[in-house]
Amino acid sequence: MPDIAGLRRTLDRRAVPGRTAVVMTMGALHRGHATLIRAARDRVGPEGFVTVTVFVNPLQFGAGEDLDRYPRTLDADLALAARAGADVVFAPAATGMYPAGRPGVTVAAGPMGERLEGASRPGHFDGMLTVVAKLLQLTRPDLAFFGQKDAQQLALIRRMVHDLDFPVEIVGVETVREDDGLALSSRNRYLSAAERETALALSRALFAARDRLAAQQALTARAEAAGGTLARAAALSALGEARLAADAAAVAQAVTGCADAVRAAARAVLDEAGRATPPLELDYLALVDPADFTEVGADHQGDAILAVAARVGTTRLIDNITVGPLGIPGTPDTTDPTGTPDTTGPADPTGSQDGADSPRPGDRP
């Protein structure tokens, strides 16, 4: 269906209140898109209504990007969407969406849209949010499904829907990967065999970071059990207990160094890929707060998103995973090196640990 008027007539006739969903795509559909469509179908049920949009949005492509060569495979897209459970595919032309050319009023992504992908692709998220806002108005969904692979995009859409009071639930769907770990993307088809081998470093770096965090968390568990803090280590050293002091210092560093360890593990894999043939050209590696995509500090508590973008040959790829929790919440260690509790400070009459169980405001709007 290529025209807005036809889409409106179809929705008026067939949309099911409370059970209407949309999956927005730029076409060149693959197994990842099929997963989104099936997730939508599962949520609304067999009697619900699922719209898939196919639109290569010119507003989100910058100068020198691949708008003209972006794959357009509408016949195959229609077949895949039907198999996955779509009721209608809305595939407008650019002139249908923007009859006067670039719209005079657009959505601004704000500070979060200027970080990471936004810094590498200025204006990209403004264009993305503008078309998402328009498609939400046109398709009138109760639910909208987006892939976690584009984590910053997903976070910005959630923020827009929250801030502008769109009456829709945004549903994130886990990244779908090839058997070798590469995140599914329409751009993967541009990779030669050698380039694809290099590109696998993106997912390997993320998984290496995840594994490193698991090792750090094992040390963190020891720290919780043994009271391993830097203050304890210093006290033990003063008593001449060098071996115990070193152990306490090691577990204390595990508590405070999770974020740095995660970054270092990923960086090591990406640095090696930078020396491969063909090389991986890193754009960014960032460990960020899911709420606003700012880089987290070494003392960050809770989940974080590890995001990477790189170019292999002429193809730019992105990937991410959620890692965490980083560090451990709780109060500072107040025991002396003999294990006797320090009772000199005031007791908390509620028995609570300040901040340990407090929700983080703005988490994934």
N, C-alpha and C positions, 0 to 999 in steps of 0.2 A: 504494500500500500504506500504510494508515494506522496499523497496529499493530505494536508491537515484536515480539510473538510471531511474527507472519507474516514479518517481516524475518529473524528468526533462522532460521526454517525454510527460507526461501529461500537464505540464505547457507550453511547446512549442506548444502543439496542442490547448489548451483550455484557457490559461490565457488571460485576456482582458486588454490591456495597459491602465493604469490610473484607473482601477477598479478591482484590484486584492488585496485581503486581507488575513491575516493570524491570527489565534488564536492559541497561543501556550499553551499546557497543559501538565501535567504529568499523565493524565488519571484519572480514578475514577470520571468520569464526573457527574456533578449535575446541579441543576437549575441555579447556578451562571455561570457555563460554557456555558449553553444554552443561557443565556442572552448575553454573549460576542459574541457568534456565530450569534445570531439574530441581534445584533448591527452591526456586520460586514456585514451581508446580507443587512440590511437596507441601509448602506452607499454605497455599490457597486451596489445595485439594482439587479433586477432579471437576468439581462444579465451579471453581474459581476462574479467573481470567488473567492470562499472562501475555503482556505485550513485550516484544523485543524491538528495540530501536537499532537501526543500522545507519550511522551518519558519521562521515569523516568531517569533523568540525574544523573549518579553516581558522577559527579564532584561536585555537590552542596550538597552532604551529607557528614557530618563529621564522625569521629569515634564515635561509640555508637549511631548514629542516626538510623532512621527507614527505611533505604533503602530496606532491605530484606522483611520487613513486609508491605511496602507501598502497598496499594491496587492496584491490576491490574485486570481490568474488561473490557477487550478490546471489547468483543462482545456487551456488554451494551453500551460502549462508542460509537461504530460505529452506533448503533441505535439512540442514543440521538443526535449525530452530524448530522445525516441525517435528523431527524425531525426538528432540529433547523435551517437547511438551508446550511449545508456544502456541497461543491462539491466533496471534496476528503479528506480522512484522511491519513496522513502520520505517520506511526507507526513503526519506525525503531528499530532494536535491538541495544544494546550498541556496539556490534562488528561492526555493519554497520556504526555507527556514529564515533566510535573511533577504527578503525581496528588495529592500533598499540598499543592499550591500551591508557593510559592517554596521551593526546597530549603534544608535547614538547613546543608549543607556545599557550599561553592562554591570556585572557583579564584580566587586573588588575583593580579592582574597585576603587582603590585610597582611599583617606582619608574618603570619605563618606561611603565607603563599610566597614569601620572598626568600625562604630558606631552602636549602638542599636543591630539590628539583626546580624550585622557583628562582634560585640564584643562577642555576645553569641554563634555565629556559625562561627568561624574563617575560612576563605576561601570560605564560602558559596557563596558570591556575585561574586567572581572571577569565580567560576564554573558556576553560573547562567548566567553571561554576556558572557562567552565563548560559551555556547550552544545557547544563543539567537543570538549572532553574526553569528554563523554557520547556524542556521535555517533561519535567514534573508537572507543569501546568497543563501541558497538552495531553499527557497520558493519565492523569488523575489517579495515581496509584495509592493504595494503602501501604504497600511495601515496595521498597526499591532495593535491588541486590547489586552489590559491587564486590570486586575481588580484593582480598587483602594484599595481593602482590603490589598494587598501587596504594600503599599504606598512607602516604601523605594526601593523596587525592581523597581517599576514604575519610580521613580525619577532617579534611576541609569541607567535604559534603555534609558530614555530620554537624560541623560547626555552623554552616550556612542554614541547614534545616532547623537547628536549634535557635539560632539568633534571629532568623526571619520568620519563625513560626510556621513552617510548612507542615501541613497535616499528614505526614508520612513517616513511617518507620524505616530507617536505613539499616540494612542487614549486610554485615560483612561475611564473606565466604573465604575459607582457607585457600591459600595458593595451591594450584595444581601444578605438579612437576612431571617432567619426563622421567623415564626409568633411571637415567644417569644423574638426576638431581636438578637439571636446568629448569628454571621456571618457564612454564609455557608462555609464549608470546608470539604475536603475529610477526614480529621482527626476526624471530629465530630462523625463518626461511632464508634470510639474507646471508647467513653464516656459511662459509665453506667448511669442509671437514676439519681442517687445521684450526680455523677460527673457533669452531664450536668446542674443540678440545681446550683451547685457551679459556673460552667463556665459562667453562665448568668451574673455574676458580672462584666465581662469584658465590655459587652455592657451597663449594667446599670451604670457603672462608667463613661463611655464616655458620655452617655446621661445626667447624673447628672452634669457633667462639662459643657455641652452645656447649660443646664438650668441655671446654676449658672452664666454663662457669660451673658445670657439674662437679669438676674437681675442686674448684674453689669452695663450693657449697659443702663438700665433704669436710674440708678444713674448717669451715664455719661451724659445722656441727661440733667438731672438736673444741672450737673456741667457746661455744656455749656451755659445753660440759666441763671444760677445764678452767673457765674464767680467764681466757687468754687475752689480756689487754696489754697495751704498751706500758701502762703504769705498773702492772703486775710484773712484766718482764724486767723493768728497771729495778723494782724492789728485790726480785730474786737475784739479779746481778749484784746488787749491793750486799746481799747476804752471801755472796760467793757461789751461788747455785748457777753456774754458767750454762750448764746443759739444759736445766729447766727454764732458764731465762731465754735461751735461744728458741726453745720450743714455744714458749708463750709469745715471743715476738713473732714467730712464723704464723701462728694461728690468728694473732691480732691483725697482721698484715692481710691475711685472707679475708677478714671481715671488712676492712676498709678499702681493699684493692680490687674488688670484683669488677668494677667498670673498666679500670685500666687493663686488667687481665683479659677481659673480653675483647677490647679493642686490639690489644697486642697480638692475640691469637689470630684474629681475622687479618690484621695487617701483614703478618708473616706470610700467609698464603698468597695474598694479593701482590706483595713485593716479589715473590718468586715468579708469579705469572707475568709480572712486568718484564722479566728477563727471558720469557718464552719466545718462541717463533711460531706465529706472529705474537707480538707482545700485547698484553692487556694495558690499556691506558686509563688509569684510575681517575674518575671525576671526583668522587667523594666516598668516604667511609665515615659514618656517623652513628653514634649511640645516643638516641634522643628520647625525650619524654613523650609518651604517646599523646599527652594532652595538647602540646603546643609545638612539638618538633624542635625544641631547643636542646642543645647538647647537654647531657647529664654530667654531673660532677662525680668525683671518686666516691663521695659519700651518699650517692643516690640510693634511696630505698624503694623497693617495688619494681614493677616491670619496666622494661625499656624496649624500644625498637632499634635493632641494628640494621641500618640501611646502607646499601652500596649501589653505586652507579659507575659504569665504566664503558669504554668503547673498545671494541675488537674489530680491526679493519675499519669499515665505514658504518658499523652497526653499534648503536648505543643501547645498552641493556641496564635494567634495574632489578633489584631483588631486595628482600628483607625478611627478617624473622623477629618474632617477639622473644625476648630473653628475660629471665627473672624468676623470682625476685632477686634483685641485687642487694647484697649486704643483709644485715639482720636488724630488725627494729628492737628497741628496748632501752633501758636506762643504763648509764655508765656503770662499770664495775666498781663497787664500793667496798670490796673485801680487801683485807691486808694479806700479805703473802703466806700467812699461816692458815688462811681460810676462815678467820674469825670475822663475822659480819661487822661492818662499821655502823654503830648506832648513834654516832654523834650528830647526825643531821636530822632534820624534822621528818617525821613519818607522814606518809600520804594517807589520810584517814579513809580515802575511798579504796585504797589498795590497787589503784590503776597505775599503768605506766603511761606517762604523758606522751601522747602522739603515737603510741605503738599500734593502736587499733583505729586511729582516726582515718576516715576516707580522704583521698587526695582530691581536692576540688578540681573540677573541670576535666576529670579523666575521660577521655574519648567522648567529646560532646555529641 
